[in-house]
Amino acid sequence: MAKGPDAFRTISEAAAEVGAPQHVLRFWETKFPFIIPVKRAGGRRFYRPQDVAVLQGVRRLLHDEGLTIKGVQRLHREQGLARILGGADVPA
């Protein structure tokens, strides 16, 4: 049974959608304070659709556009989350 578009994703589901391993998503959480998944009891992460969109934006900037982690951090600081998303259609 497929999840609806507004359903929360586990880290494995988010990693599959983003195209990055789970450990990379955890690492990005330490480097980018704007990546904040919901954490339940026991520390289990759940990603909202907007979290997945942010992760996809970070991946695009790092892998496709060749920015460094510091470059993405600076971009967020100077231009905000909208630039990270790159005009993606993000659910509210």
PyMOL Python script that loads the backbone (N, CA, C, O; Angstrom):
from pymol import cmd

cmd.read_pdbstr("""\
ATOM      1  N   MET A   1       0.838  -1.176   0.000  1.00  0.00           N
ATOM      2  CA  MET A   1       0.000   0.000   0.000  1.00  0.00           C
ATOM      3  C   MET A   1       0.888   1.246   0.000  1.00  0.00           C
ATOM      4  O   MET A   1       1.725   1.411   0.887  1.00  0.00           O
ATOM      5  N   ALA A   2       0.710   2.104  -0.973  1.00  0.00           N
ATOM      6  CA  ALA A   2       1.513   3.316  -1.102  1.00  0.00           C
ATOM      7  C   ALA A   2       1.021   4.390  -0.137  1.00  0.00           C
ATOM      8  O   ALA A   2      -0.168   4.483   0.167  1.00  0.00           O
ATOM      9  N   LYS A   3       1.959   5.190   0.330  1.00  0.00           N
ATOM     10  CA  LYS A   3       1.606   6.289   1.233  1.00  0.00           C
ATOM     11  C   LYS A   3       1.089   7.469   0.421  1.00  0.00           C
ATOM     12  O   LYS A   3       1.469   7.673  -0.732  1.00  0.00           O
ATOM     13  N   GLY A   4       0.221   8.230   1.052  1.00  0.00           N
ATOM     14  CA  GLY A   4      -0.289   9.434   0.416  1.00  0.00           C
ATOM     15  C   GLY A   4       0.794  10.500   0.330  1.00  0.00           C
ATOM     16  O   GLY A   4       1.814  10.397   1.011  1.00  0.00           O
ATOM     17  N   PRO A   5       0.591  11.515  -0.492  1.00  0.00           N
ATOM     18  CA  PRO A   5       1.615  12.547  -0.663  1.00  0.00           C
ATOM     19  C   PRO A   5       1.879  13.369   0.599  1.00  0.00           C
ATOM     20  O   PRO A   5       2.952  13.957   0.735  1.00  0.00           O
ATOM     21  N   ASP A   6       0.918  13.417   1.522  1.00  0.00           N
ATOM     22  CA  ASP A   6       1.092  14.197   2.746  1.00  0.00           C
ATOM     23  C   ASP A   6       1.558  13.357   3.932  1.00  0.00           C
ATOM     24  O   ASP A   6       1.723  13.883   5.033  1.00  0.00           O
ATOM     25  N   ALA A   7       1.770  12.065   3.722  1.00  0.00           N
ATOM     26  CA  ALA A   7       2.161  11.171   4.812  1.00  0.00           C
ATOM     27  C   ALA A   7       3.617  11.395   5.206  1.00  0.00           C
ATOM     28  O   ALA A   7       4.448  11.772   4.379  1.00  0.00           O
ATOM     29  N   PHE A   8       3.907  11.160   6.462  1.00  0.00           N
ATOM     30  CA  PHE A   8       5.280  11.237   6.944  1.00  0.00           C
ATOM     31  C   PHE A   8       6.057  10.064   6.365  1.00  0.00           C
ATOM     32  O   PHE A   8       5.490   9.006   6.097  1.00  0.00           O
ATOM     33  N   ARG A   9       7.360  10.258   6.174  1.00  0.00           N
ATOM     34  CA  ARG A   9       8.233   9.225   5.636  1.00  0.00           C
ATOM     35  C   ARG A   9       9.243   8.811   6.708  1.00  0.00           C
ATOM     36  O   ARG A   9       9.711   9.638   7.491  1.00  0.00           O
ATOM     37  N   THR A  10       9.566   7.532   6.730  1.00  0.00           N
ATOM     38  CA  THR A  10      10.654   7.068   7.587  1.00  0.00           C
ATOM     39  C   THR A  10      11.963   7.500   6.939  1.00  0.00           C
ATOM     40  O   THR A  10      11.971   7.978   5.804  1.00  0.00           O
ATOM     41  N   ILE A  11      13.057   7.335   7.651  1.00  0.00           N
ATOM     42  CA  ILE A  11      14.338   7.738   7.079  1.00  0.00           C
ATOM     43  C   ILE A  11      14.676   6.901   5.847  1.00  0.00           C
ATOM     44  O   ILE A  11      15.277   7.412   4.902  1.00  0.00           O
ATOM     45  N   SER A  12      14.302   5.635   5.844  1.00  0.00           N
ATOM     46  CA  SER A  12      14.594   4.804   4.669  1.00  0.00           C
ATOM     47  C   SER A  12      13.771   5.253   3.464  1.00  0.00           C
ATOM     48  O   SER A  12      14.272   5.265   2.340  1.00  0.00           O
ATOM     49  N   GLU A  13      12.516   5.620   3.693  1.00  0.00           N
ATOM     50  CA  GLU A  13      11.675   6.113   2.596  1.00  0.00           C
ATOM     51  C   GLU A  13      12.172   7.466   2.089  1.00  0.00           C
ATOM     52  O   GLU A  13      12.206   7.707   0.882  1.00  0.00           O
ATOM     53  N   ALA A  14      12.556   8.348   3.018  1.00  0.00           N
ATOM     54  CA  ALA A  14      13.071   9.662   2.619  1.00  0.00           C
ATOM     55  C   ALA A  14      14.375   9.506   1.841  1.00  0.00           C
ATOM     56  O   ALA A  14      14.584  10.178   0.831  1.00  0.00           O
ATOM     57  N   ALA A  15      15.246   8.622   2.312  1.00  0.00           N
ATOM     58  CA  ALA A  15      16.520   8.394   1.629  1.00  0.00           C
ATOM     59  C   ALA A  15      16.295   7.897   0.205  1.00  0.00           C
ATOM     60  O   ALA A  15      16.991   8.315  -0.720  1.00  0.00           O
ATOM     61  N   ALA A  16      15.327   7.009   0.033  1.00  0.00           N
ATOM     62  CA  ALA A  16      15.025   6.495  -1.303  1.00  0.00           C
ATOM     63  C   ALA A  16      14.500   7.608  -2.212  1.00  0.00           C
ATOM     64  O   ALA A  16      14.875   7.677  -3.383  1.00  0.00           O
ATOM     65  N   GLU A  17      13.637   8.476  -1.686  1.00  0.00           N
ATOM     66  CA  GLU A  17      13.091   9.579  -2.488  1.00  0.00           C
ATOM     67  C   GLU A  17      14.159  10.601  -2.855  1.00  0.00           C
ATOM     68  O   GLU A  17      14.148  11.154  -3.954  1.00  0.00           O
ATOM     69  N   VAL A  18      15.076  10.846  -1.933  1.00  0.00           N
ATOM     70  CA  VAL A  18      16.114  11.851  -2.149  1.00  0.00           C
ATOM     71  C   VAL A  18      17.242  11.292  -3.016  1.00  0.00           C
ATOM     72  O   VAL A  18      17.875  12.029  -3.771  1.00  0.00           O
ATOM     73  N   GLY A  19      17.486   9.998  -2.904  1.00  0.00           N
ATOM     74  CA  GLY A  19      18.583   9.390  -3.645  1.00  0.00           C
ATOM     75  C   GLY A  19      19.906   9.494  -2.898  1.00  0.00           C
ATOM     76  O   GLY A  19      20.969   9.601  -3.509  1.00  0.00           O
ATOM     77  N   ALA A  20      19.831   9.461  -1.567  1.00  0.00           N
ATOM     78  CA  ALA A  20      21.027   9.520  -0.723  1.00  0.00           C
ATOM     79  C   ALA A  20      20.872   8.488   0.389  1.00  0.00           C
ATOM     80  O   ALA A  20      19.754   8.229   0.836  1.00  0.00           O
ATOM     81  N   PRO A  21      21.973   7.897   0.841  1.00  0.00           N
ATOM     82  CA  PRO A  21      21.890   6.907   1.923  1.00  0.00           C
ATOM     83  C   PRO A  21      21.396   7.527   3.230  1.00  0.00           C
ATOM     84  O   PRO A  21      21.483   8.737   3.434  1.00  0.00           O
ATOM     85  N   GLN A  22      20.881   6.679   4.100  1.00  0.00           N
ATOM     86  CA  GLN A  22      20.351   7.138   5.385  1.00  0.00           C
ATOM     87  C   GLN A  22      21.405   7.860   6.220  1.00  0.00           C
ATOM     88  O   GLN A  22      21.107   8.873   6.852  1.00  0.00           O
ATOM     89  N   HIS A  23      22.632   7.345   6.226  1.00  0.00           N
ATOM     90  CA  HIS A  23      23.667   7.985   7.046  1.00  0.00           C
ATOM     91  C   HIS A  23      23.983   9.393   6.549  1.00  0.00           C
ATOM     92  O   HIS A  23      24.384  10.251   7.336  1.00  0.00           O
ATOM     93  N   VAL A  24      23.807   9.634   5.265  1.00  0.00           N
ATOM     94  CA  VAL A  24      24.033  10.975   4.714  1.00  0.00           C
ATOM     95  C   VAL A  24      22.946  11.930   5.202  1.00  0.00           C
ATOM     96  O   VAL A  24      23.241  13.076   5.541  1.00  0.00           O
ATOM     97  N   LEU A  25      21.693  11.472   5.242  1.00  0.00           N
ATOM     98  CA  LEU A  25      20.613  12.310   5.766  1.00  0.00           C
ATOM     99  C   LEU A  25      20.884  12.674   7.222  1.00  0.00           C
ATOM    100  O   LEU A  25      20.675  13.817   7.627  1.00  0.00           O
ATOM    101  N   ARG A  26      21.346  11.709   8.006  1.00  0.00           N
ATOM    102  CA  ARG A  26      21.669  11.992   9.412  1.00  0.00           C
ATOM    103  C   ARG A  26      22.814  13.013   9.511  1.00  0.00           C
ATOM    104  O   ARG A  26      22.782  13.917  10.345  1.00  0.00           O
ATOM    105  N   PHE A  27      23.811  12.851   8.655  1.00  0.00           N
ATOM    106  CA  PHE A  27      24.939  13.791   8.638  1.00  0.00           C
ATOM    107  C   PHE A  27      24.466  15.194   8.257  1.00  0.00           C
ATOM    108  O   PHE A  27      24.863  16.172   8.890  1.00  0.00           O
ATOM    109  N   TRP A  28      23.627  15.299   7.233  1.00  0.00           N
ATOM    110  CA  TRP A  28      23.116  16.609   6.816  1.00  0.00           C
ATOM    111  C   TRP A  28      22.368  17.295   7.952  1.00  0.00           C
ATOM    112  O   TRP A  28      22.427  18.518   8.082  1.00  0.00           O
ATOM    113  N   GLU A  29      21.664  16.519   8.777  1.00  0.00           N
ATOM    114  CA  GLU A  29      20.961  17.115   9.927  1.00  0.00           C
ATOM    115  C   GLU A  29      21.938  17.827  10.860  1.00  0.00           C
ATOM    116  O   GLU A  29      21.575  18.824  11.484  1.00  0.00           O
ATOM    117  N   THR A  30      23.173  17.330  10.963  1.00  0.00           N
ATOM    118  CA  THR A  30      24.163  17.958  11.835  1.00  0.00           C
ATOM    119  C   THR A  30      24.767  19.202  11.200  1.00  0.00           C
ATOM    120  O   THR A  30      25.252  20.081  11.912  1.00  0.00           O
ATOM    121  N   LYS A  31      24.747  19.290   9.887  1.00  0.00           N
ATOM    122  CA  LYS A  31      25.375  20.407   9.182  1.00  0.00           C
ATOM    123  C   LYS A  31      24.399  21.511   8.793  1.00  0.00           C
ATOM    124  O   LYS A  31      24.796  22.666   8.644  1.00  0.00           O
ATOM    125  N   PHE A  32      23.135  21.164   8.628  1.00  0.00           N
ATOM    126  CA  PHE A  32      22.144  22.128   8.160  1.00  0.00           C
ATOM    127  C   PHE A  32      21.020  22.236   9.191  1.00  0.00           C
ATOM    128  O   PHE A  32      20.172  21.346   9.269  1.00  0.00           O
ATOM    129  N   PRO A  33      20.999  23.304   9.979  1.00  0.00           N
ATOM    130  CA  PRO A  33      20.004  23.427  11.054  1.00  0.00           C
ATOM    131  C   PRO A  33      18.566  23.556  10.557  1.00  0.00           C
ATOM    132  O   PRO A  33      17.630  23.450  11.349  1.00  0.00           O
ATOM    133  N   PHE A  34      18.380  23.781   9.266  1.00  0.00           N
ATOM    134  CA  PHE A  34      17.033  23.890   8.711  1.00  0.00           C
ATOM    135  C   PHE A  34      16.443  22.530   8.355  1.00  0.00           C
ATOM    136  O   PHE A  34      15.288  22.460   7.935  1.00  0.00           O
ATOM    137  N   ILE A  35      17.200  21.456   8.510  1.00  0.00           N
ATOM    138  CA  ILE A  35      16.677  20.098   8.314  1.00  0.00           C
ATOM    139  C   ILE A  35      16.294  19.573   9.692  1.00  0.00           C
ATOM    140  O   ILE A  35      17.155  19.212  10.494  1.00  0.00           O
ATOM    141  N   ILE A  36      14.988  19.536   9.956  1.00  0.00           N
ATOM    142  CA  ILE A  36      14.508  19.166  11.292  1.00  0.00           C
ATOM    143  C   ILE A  36      13.375  18.142  11.165  1.00  0.00           C
ATOM    144  O   ILE A  36      12.205  18.523  11.144  1.00  0.00           O
ATOM    145  N   PRO A  37      13.706  16.857  11.080  1.00  0.00           N
ATOM    146  CA  PRO A  37      12.632  15.867  11.040  1.00  0.00           C
ATOM    147  C   PRO A  37      11.952  15.752  12.404  1.00  0.00           C
ATOM    148  O   PRO A  37      12.509  16.150  13.427  1.00  0.00           O
ATOM    149  N   VAL A  38      10.762  15.212  12.397  1.00  0.00           N
ATOM    150  CA  VAL A  38      10.055  14.941  13.649  1.00  0.00           C
ATOM    151  C   VAL A  38      10.709  13.708  14.265  1.00  0.00           C
ATOM    152  O   VAL A  38      10.925  12.708  13.580  1.00  0.00           O
ATOM    153  N   LYS A  39      11.022  13.780  15.552  1.00  0.00           N
ATOM    154  CA  LYS A  39      11.613  12.620  16.228  1.00  0.00           C
ATOM    155  C   LYS A  39      10.636  12.115  17.269  1.00  0.00           C
ATOM    156  O   LYS A  39      10.171  12.865  18.126  1.00  0.00           O
ATOM    157  N   ARG A  40      10.337  10.840  17.179  1.00  0.00           N
ATOM    158  CA  ARG A  40       9.426  10.192  18.128  1.00  0.00           C
ATOM    159  C   ARG A  40      10.225   9.531  19.239  1.00  0.00           C
ATOM    160  O   ARG A  40      11.455   9.590  19.259  1.00  0.00           O
ATOM    161  N   ALA A  41       9.515   8.907  20.154  1.00  0.00           N
ATOM    162  CA  ALA A  41      10.164   8.194  21.254  1.00  0.00           C
ATOM    163  C   ALA A  41      11.185   7.212  20.691  1.00  0.00           C
ATOM    164  O   ALA A  41      10.929   6.535  19.695  1.00  0.00           O
ATOM    165  N   GLY A  42      12.316   7.144  21.325  1.00  0.00           N
ATOM    166  CA  GLY A  42      13.363   6.255  20.847  1.00  0.00           C
ATOM    167  C   GLY A  42      14.225   6.887  19.767  1.00  0.00           C
ATOM    168  O   GLY A  42      15.159   6.255  19.274  1.00  0.00           O
ATOM    169  N   GLY A  43      13.923   8.144  19.385  1.00  0.00           N
ATOM    170  CA  GLY A  43      14.730   8.851  18.401  1.00  0.00           C
ATOM    171  C   GLY A  43      14.418   8.534  16.954  1.00  0.00           C
ATOM    172  O   GLY A  43      15.162   8.944  16.062  1.00  0.00           O
ATOM    173  N   ARG A  44      13.349   7.823  16.700  1.00  0.00           N
ATOM    174  CA  ARG A  44      13.002   7.482  15.321  1.00  0.00           C
ATOM    175  C   ARG A  44      12.572   8.733  14.563  1.00  0.00           C
ATOM    176  O   ARG A  44      11.747   9.511  15.039  1.00  0.00           O
ATOM    177  N   ARG A  45      13.147   8.912  13.373  1.00  0.00           N
ATOM    178  CA  ARG A  45      12.888  10.100  12.571  1.00  0.00           C
ATOM    179  C   ARG A  45      11.724   9.877  11.614  1.00  0.00           C
ATOM    180  O   ARG A  45      11.557   8.803  11.037  1.00  0.00           O
ATOM    181  N   PHE A  46      10.926  10.930  11.468  1.00  0.00           N
ATOM    182  CA  PHE A  46       9.873  10.953  10.459  1.00  0.00           C
ATOM    183  C   PHE A  46       9.980  12.267   9.706  1.00  0.00           C
ATOM    184  O   PHE A  46      10.068  13.336  10.309  1.00  0.00           O
ATOM    185  N   TYR A  47       9.971  12.178   8.391  1.00  0.00           N
ATOM    186  CA  TYR A  47      10.143  13.350   7.540  1.00  0.00           C
ATOM    187  C   TYR A  47       8.813  13.756   6.929  1.00  0.00           C
ATOM    188  O   TYR A  47       8.108  12.935   6.342  1.00  0.00           O
ATOM    189  N   ARG A  48       8.476  15.037   7.074  1.00  0.00           N
ATOM    190  CA  ARG A  48       7.286  15.600   6.438  1.00  0.00           C
ATOM    191  C   ARG A  48       7.598  15.815   4.957  1.00  0.00           C
ATOM    192  O   ARG A  48       8.768  15.837   4.574  1.00  0.00           O
ATOM    193  N   PRO A  49       6.575  15.972   4.122  1.00  0.00           N
ATOM    194  CA  PRO A  49       6.838  16.223   2.695  1.00  0.00           C
ATOM    195  C   PRO A  49       7.760  17.424   2.468  1.00  0.00           C
ATOM    196  O   PRO A  49       8.616  17.383   1.584  1.00  0.00           O
ATOM    197  N   GLN A  50       7.597  18.495   3.257  1.00  0.00           N
ATOM    198  CA  GLN A  50       8.465  19.659   3.084  1.00  0.00           C
ATOM    199  C   GLN A  50       9.905  19.351   3.491  1.00  0.00           C
ATOM    200  O   GLN A  50      10.838  19.935   2.939  1.00  0.00           O
ATOM    201  N   ASP A  51      10.101  18.441   4.450  1.00  0.00           N
ATOM    202  CA  ASP A  51      11.455  18.025   4.824  1.00  0.00           C
ATOM    203  C   ASP A  51      12.126  17.298   3.659  1.00  0.00           C
ATOM    204  O   ASP A  51      13.301  17.523   3.370  1.00  0.00           O
ATOM    205  N   VAL A  52      11.370  16.427   2.998  1.00  0.00           N
ATOM    206  CA  VAL A  52      11.908  15.687   1.853  1.00  0.00           C
ATOM    207  C   VAL A  52      12.272  16.660   0.737  1.00  0.00           C
ATOM    208  O   VAL A  52      13.300  16.489   0.083  1.00  0.00           O
ATOM    209  N   ALA A  53      11.444  17.676   0.511  1.00  0.00           N
ATOM    210  CA  ALA A  53      11.739  18.682  -0.518  1.00  0.00           C
ATOM    211  C   ALA A  53      13.028  19.435  -0.189  1.00  0.00           C
ATOM    212  O   ALA A  53      13.826  19.716  -1.084  1.00  0.00           O
ATOM    213  N   VAL A  54      13.235  19.761   1.077  1.00  0.00           N
ATOM    214  CA  VAL A  54      14.468  20.444   1.493  1.00  0.00           C
ATOM    215  C   VAL A  54      15.667  19.526   1.265  1.00  0.00           C
ATOM    216  O   VAL A  54      16.698  19.967   0.756  1.00  0.00           O
ATOM    217  N   LEU A  55      15.538  18.262   1.636  1.00  0.00           N
ATOM    218  CA  LEU A  55      16.622  17.303   1.420  1.00  0.00           C
ATOM    219  C   LEU A  55      16.949  17.170  -0.063  1.00  0.00           C
ATOM    220  O   LEU A  55      18.120  17.091  -0.434  1.00  0.00           O
ATOM    221  N   GLN A  56      15.932  17.146  -0.904  1.00  0.00           N
ATOM    222  CA  GLN A  56      16.161  17.071  -2.349  1.00  0.00           C
ATOM    223  C   GLN A  56      16.892  18.318  -2.843  1.00  0.00           C
ATOM    224  O   GLN A  56      17.762  18.234  -3.710  1.00  0.00           O
ATOM    225  N   GLY A  57      16.533  19.472  -2.284  1.00  0.00           N
ATOM    226  CA  GLY A  57      17.221  20.709  -2.649  1.00  0.00           C
ATOM    227  C   GLY A  57      18.680  20.698  -2.231  1.00  0.00           C
ATOM    228  O   GLY A  57      19.552  21.124  -2.989  1.00  0.00           O
ATOM    229  N   VAL A  58      18.947  20.214  -1.035  1.00  0.00           N
ATOM    230  CA  VAL A  58      20.327  20.121  -0.554  1.00  0.00           C
ATOM    231  C   VAL A  58      21.118  19.174  -1.443  1.00  0.00           C
ATOM    232  O   VAL A  58      22.251  19.472  -1.822  1.00  0.00           O
ATOM    233  N   ARG A  59      20.527  18.042  -1.775  1.00  0.00           N
ATOM    234  CA  ARG A  59      21.221  17.083  -2.641  1.00  0.00           C
ATOM    235  C   ARG A  59      21.524  17.703  -4.002  1.00  0.00           C
ATOM    236  O   ARG A  59      22.623  17.538  -4.531  1.00  0.00           O
ATOM    237  N   ARG A  60      20.555  18.411  -4.565  1.00  0.00           N
ATOM    238  CA  ARG A  60      20.746  19.070  -5.870  1.00  0.00           C
ATOM    239  C   ARG A  60      21.903  20.068  -5.800  1.00  0.00           C
ATOM    240  O   ARG A  60      22.761  20.093  -6.682  1.00  0.00           O
ATOM    241  N   LEU A  61      21.920  20.882  -4.755  1.00  0.00           N
ATOM    242  CA  LEU A  61      22.975  21.887  -4.623  1.00  0.00           C
ATOM    243  C   LEU A  61      24.348  21.251  -4.441  1.00  0.00           C
ATOM    244  O   LEU A  61      25.328  21.710  -5.028  1.00  0.00           O
ATOM    245  N   LEU A  62      24.423  20.206  -3.636  1.00  0.00           N
ATOM    246  CA  LEU A  62      25.704  19.556  -3.373  1.00  0.00           C
ATOM    247  C   LEU A  62      26.188  18.732  -4.561  1.00  0.00           C
ATOM    248  O   LEU A  62      27.354  18.823  -4.946  1.00  0.00           O
ATOM    249  N   HIS A  63      25.308  17.936  -5.139  1.00  0.00           N
ATOM    250  CA  HIS A  63      25.729  16.975  -6.161  1.00  0.00           C
ATOM    251  C   HIS A  63      25.604  17.504  -7.582  1.00  0.00           C
ATOM    252  O   HIS A  63      26.504  17.301  -8.397  1.00  0.00           O
ATOM    253  N   ASP A  64      24.510  18.173  -7.889  1.00  0.00           N
ATOM    254  CA  ASP A  64      24.296  18.631  -9.265  1.00  0.00           C
ATOM    255  C   ASP A  64      24.966  19.980  -9.534  1.00  0.00           C
ATOM    256  O   ASP A  64      25.550  20.187 -10.598  1.00  0.00           O
ATOM    257  N   GLU A  65      24.879  20.899  -8.564  1.00  0.00           N
ATOM    258  CA  GLU A  65      25.435  22.237  -8.763  1.00  0.00           C
ATOM    259  C   GLU A  65      26.846  22.380  -8.213  1.00  0.00           C
ATOM    260  O   GLU A  65      27.504  23.394  -8.443  1.00  0.00           O
ATOM    261  N   GLY A  66      27.318  21.362  -7.481  1.00  0.00           N
ATOM    262  CA  GLY A  66      28.705  21.334  -7.031  1.00  0.00           C
ATOM    263  C   GLY A  66      29.059  22.244  -5.872  1.00  0.00           C
ATOM    264  O   GLY A  66      30.236  22.541  -5.669  1.00  0.00           O
ATOM    265  N   LEU A  67      28.083  22.695  -5.111  1.00  0.00           N
ATOM    266  CA  LEU A  67      28.377  23.518  -3.940  1.00  0.00           C
ATOM    267  C   LEU A  67      28.968  22.652  -2.832  1.00  0.00           C
ATOM    268  O   LEU A  67      28.744  21.443  -2.783  1.00  0.00           O
ATOM    269  N   THR A  68      29.716  23.284  -1.959  1.00  0.00           N
ATOM    270  CA  THR A  68      30.226  22.608  -0.772  1.00  0.00           C
ATOM    271  C   THR A  68      29.190  22.744   0.344  1.00  0.00           C
ATOM    272  O   THR A  68      28.205  23.469   0.202  1.00  0.00           O
ATOM    273  N   ILE A  69      29.420  22.045   1.445  1.00  0.00           N
ATOM    274  CA  ILE A  69      28.530  22.178   2.604  1.00  0.00           C
ATOM    275  C   ILE A  69      28.533  23.625   3.084  1.00  0.00           C
ATOM    276  O   ILE A  69      27.474  24.189   3.363  1.00  0.00           O
ATOM    277  N   LYS A  70      29.719  24.230   3.181  1.00  0.00           N
ATOM    278  CA  LYS A  70      29.794  25.637   3.590  1.00  0.00           C
ATOM    279  C   LYS A  70      29.075  26.532   2.589  1.00  0.00           C
ATOM    280  O   LYS A  70      28.471  27.533   2.974  1.00  0.00           O
ATOM    281  N   GLY A  71      29.135  26.183   1.315  1.00  0.00           N
ATOM    282  CA  GLY A  71      28.445  26.964   0.295  1.00  0.00           C
ATOM    283  C   GLY A  71      26.936  26.913   0.464  1.00  0.00           C
ATOM    284  O   GLY A  71      26.259  27.929   0.309  1.00  0.00           O
ATOM    285  N   VAL A  72      26.404  25.741   0.779  1.00  0.00           N
ATOM    286  CA  VAL A  72      24.961  25.607   1.011  1.00  0.00           C
ATOM    287  C   VAL A  72      24.572  26.350   2.286  1.00  0.00           C
ATOM    288  O   VAL A  72      23.525  26.995   2.335  1.00  0.00           O
ATOM    289  N   GLN A  73      25.411  26.261   3.313  1.00  0.00           N
ATOM    290  CA  GLN A  73      25.131  26.989   4.554  1.00  0.00           C
ATOM    291  C   GLN A  73      25.089  28.496   4.297  1.00  0.00           C
ATOM    292  O   GLN A  73      24.198  29.187   4.791  1.00  0.00           O
ATOM    293  N   ARG A  74      26.053  29.005   3.525  1.00  0.00           N
ATOM    294  CA  ARG A  74      26.097  30.429   3.202  1.00  0.00           C
ATOM    295  C   ARG A  74      24.886  30.835   2.359  1.00  0.00           C
ATOM    296  O   ARG A  74      24.289  31.888   2.584  1.00  0.00           O
ATOM    297  N   LEU A  75      24.535  30.001   1.399  1.00  0.00           N
ATOM    298  CA  LEU A  75      23.373  30.274   0.550  1.00  0.00           C
ATOM    299  C   LEU A  75      22.105  30.382   1.393  1.00  0.00           C
ATOM    300  O   LEU A  75      21.286  31.275   1.172  1.00  0.00           O
ATOM    301  N   HIS A  76      21.941  29.485   2.346  1.00  0.00           N
ATOM    302  CA  HIS A  76      20.777  29.529   3.237  1.00  0.00           C
ATOM    303  C   HIS A  76      20.800  30.789   4.094  1.00  0.00           C
ATOM    304  O   HIS A  76      19.772  31.443   4.274  1.00  0.00           O
ATOM    305  N   ARG A  77      21.950  31.121   4.612  1.00  0.00           N
ATOM    306  CA  ARG A  77      22.080  32.305   5.467  1.00  0.00           C
ATOM    307  C   ARG A  77      21.769  33.584   4.683  1.00  0.00           C
ATOM    308  O   ARG A  77      21.112  34.484   5.205  1.00  0.00           O
ATOM    309  N   GLU A  78      22.234  33.667   3.440  1.00  0.00           N
ATOM    310  CA  GLU A  78      22.081  34.887   2.652  1.00  0.00           C
ATOM    311  C   GLU A  78      20.758  34.971   1.896  1.00  0.00           C
ATOM    312  O   GLU A  78      20.207  36.060   1.736  1.00  0.00           O
ATOM    313  N   GLN A  79      20.238  33.820   1.426  1.00  0.00           N
ATOM    314  CA  GLN A  79      19.064  33.859   0.555  1.00  0.00           C
ATOM    315  C   GLN A  79      17.864  33.098   1.093  1.00  0.00           C
ATOM    316  O   GLN A  79      16.770  33.190   0.537  1.00  0.00           O
ATOM    317  N   GLY A  80      18.059  32.350   2.165  1.00  0.00           N
ATOM    318  CA  GLY A  80      16.941  31.673   2.796  1.00  0.00           C
ATOM    319  C   GLY A  80      16.598  30.321   2.197  1.00  0.00           C
ATOM    320  O   GLY A  80      17.228  29.849   1.250  1.00  0.00           O
ATOM    321  N   LEU A  81      15.586  29.723   2.782  1.00  0.00           N
ATOM    322  CA  LEU A  81      15.179  28.366   2.416  1.00  0.00           C
ATOM    323  C   LEU A  81      14.618  28.288   1.000  1.00  0.00           C
ATOM    324  O   LEU A  81      14.726  27.249   0.350  1.00  0.00           O
ATOM    325  N   ALA A  82      14.023  29.367   0.520  1.00  0.00           N
ATOM    326  CA  ALA A  82      13.455  29.357  -0.834  1.00  0.00           C
ATOM    327  C   ALA A  82      14.526  29.043  -1.873  1.00  0.00           C
ATOM    328  O   ALA A  82      14.244  28.364  -2.860  1.00  0.00           O
ATOM    329  N   ARG A  83      15.746  29.524  -1.666  1.00  0.00           N
ATOM    330  CA  ARG A  83      16.832  29.252  -2.613  1.00  0.00           C
ATOM    331  C   ARG A  83      17.262  27.786  -2.540  1.00  0.00           C
ATOM    332  O   ARG A  83      17.636  27.196  -3.554  1.00  0.00           O
ATOM    333  N   ILE A  84      17.209  27.206  -1.353  1.00  0.00           N
ATOM    334  CA  ILE A  84      17.544  25.786  -1.197  1.00  0.00           C
ATOM    335  C   ILE A  84      16.537  24.949  -1.975  1.00  0.00           C
ATOM    336  O   ILE A  84      16.896  23.981  -2.644  1.00  0.00           O
ATOM    337  N   LEU A  85      15.275  25.340  -1.876  1.00  0.00           N
ATOM    338  CA  LEU A  85      14.215  24.603  -2.558  1.00  0.00           C
ATOM    339  C   LEU A  85      14.251  24.830  -4.058  1.00  0.00           C
ATOM    340  O   LEU A  85      13.750  24.003  -4.820  1.00  0.00           O
ATOM    341  N   GLY A  86      14.826  25.920  -4.487  1.00  0.00           N
ATOM    342  CA  GLY A  86      14.977  26.180  -5.916  1.00  0.00           C
ATOM    343  C   GLY A  86      13.671  26.289  -6.663  1.00  0.00           C
ATOM    344  O   GLY A  86      13.589  25.890  -7.825  1.00  0.00           O
ATOM    345  N   GLY A  87      12.636  26.826  -6.012  1.00  0.00           N
ATOM    346  CA  GLY A  87      11.350  26.993  -6.680  1.00  0.00           C
ATOM    347  C   GLY A  87      10.514  25.730  -6.720  1.00  0.00           C
ATOM    348  O   GLY A  87       9.503  25.679  -7.420  1.00  0.00           O
ATOM    349  N   ALA A  88      10.923  24.704  -5.974  1.00  0.00           N
ATOM    350  CA  ALA A  88      10.150  23.456  -5.948  1.00  0.00           C
ATOM    351  C   ALA A  88       8.779  23.698  -5.336  1.00  0.00           C
ATOM    352  O   ALA A  88       8.622  24.555  -4.466  1.00  0.00           O
ATOM    353  N   ASP A  89       7.812  22.958  -5.782  1.00  0.00           N
ATOM    354  CA  ASP A  89       6.455  23.054  -5.243  1.00  0.00           C
ATOM    355  C   ASP A  89       6.425  22.278  -3.934  1.00  0.00           C
ATOM    356  O   ASP A  89       6.454  21.047  -3.929  1.00  0.00           O
ATOM    357  N   VAL A  90       6.368  23.003  -2.834  1.00  0.00           N
ATOM    358  CA  VAL A  90       6.456  22.387  -1.512  1.00  0.00           C
ATOM    359  C   VAL A  90       5.115  22.450  -0.814  1.00  0.00           C
ATOM    360  O   VAL A  90       4.518  23.523  -0.719  1.00  0.00           O
ATOM    361  N   PRO A  91       4.625  21.310  -0.319  1.00  0.00           N
ATOM    362  CA  PRO A  91       3.379  21.335   0.449  1.00  0.00           C
ATOM    363  C   PRO A  91       3.559  22.143   1.726  1.00  0.00           C
ATOM    364  O   PRO A  91       4.631  22.127   2.330  1.00  0.00           O
ATOM    365  N   ALA A  92       2.531  22.836   2.127  1.00  0.00           N
ATOM    366  CA  ALA A  92       2.617  23.677   3.332  1.00  0.00           C
ATOM    367  C   ALA A  92       2.571  22.848   4.594  1.00  0.00           C
ATOM    368  O   ALA A  92       2.632  23.395   5.695  1.00  0.00           O
TER     369      ALA A  92
END
""", "prot")
cmd.dss("prot")
cmd.show_as("cartoon", "prot")
cmd.util.cbc("prot")
cmd.orient("prot")
